[in-house]
Amino acid sequence: MEKGILGEIYNIGSSFEIPIIQLARELVKKVKDVPEEALVDWIEFVEDRPVTELRYPMISDKLHKLGWRPKVTWKEGIRRTIQWYEENPNYWPSISENEEEVV
């Protein structure tokens, strides 16, 4: 904030990348605490979009050139994020009548 250019866009990210399917598997394991063999019960594959993204790279070179670096690893960051949502359930959107609740 002090070193950047007013009006400039800075992506906040790290060089850590994880395939989307691995991200889904990791989140299910952490949130639902299920064993590896039960993951198939929690992940639903849908028809691909015309252009399937296997990854979403975050390019944050501009911010890194200003000296910014992540203070926690991905593993620690995702653990803290999940913990925050568990401790703050009011931030979860309510389920509409047209959606099924996942238990």
N, C-alpha and C positions, 0 to 999 in steps of 0.2 A: 504494500500500500504506500510505503514511503519512497520506494525506488522506482516504481512503475510509471508509465505514461498515462495521464488522465485520458479516459475514454478507450484505452487499449483493452483488448480481451486477453486474459491469461487463463489457460486451462490448468487446473490443479490436478496433478497426477504424478505417478512415478513410472519407472521403467518396467515395473512388474506387469506381466501379462498372464492371463489364465484363459484357456478355451471356455466358451460359454457352457458346454456340457459339464465340464469339470466344476465350474462355478455353481451350476444348478445342483450337482451332486454334493458339493461341499456345504452349500446352504441347507439342503435337506438334512444332511447328517448332523449339522450343528443345531438347527432349529427343532427338528423332530426327534433327534437322538436315535436314529435307526441304523441298523447294521448295513454294511455294503450290499449284501444280498437282497435287502428289502427296498433299495432305492427305486427299483423298477415300478413299485407300487405308488410312488410319489411323483414321478416325472412323466409327463405326457408329451409325446412328440406330435406336433401338428404339421400340416402341409406347409412346405416352405413357401416363402414369399418369392417373387420373381428373381430377386437378388438376395441370396442367403449370406448373411454375415456370420462368419465363423469366429470373428473377433472384432472388438471395437477398440482399436488402439487410441490411447490418449496421448496427444503430443503436447507436452508441457515445457518444451525447450526454452521458451521466452521467460517463463517463471524461474526455471532453474538457472538461467544466465544471471538473474537478479540475486541469486544466492539461496533461494528457497529449496528446502529438501523435506521430504516426509519425516516425521518424528517417530512413527511407529511402522512396523511391518504390516503387510496385508493381513496376515494371520491375526495379529493383535488388533488391528483396526476393525476387521469383520467381527471379531469376538466382542469388542466394545460396542459396535453398532447393534448387534443382536441383543446384547445385554440392555442397552438403552431402550430399545423397543419393547423388551419384556418388562422393563420397569416403568414405561410410559405408555400403557395401552390406549390412552385417550387419543394418541396420535394416529392410531390405525383407523382407516376409513370404515364406516359401518357397512354392513352387507345389505344390498338392496333386495327387494322381493324377488327379483329375477335371477339372483345368484345363489349358488349353493354354498353353504358354509363348509370349509374343509376343517376336519377335526384331527 
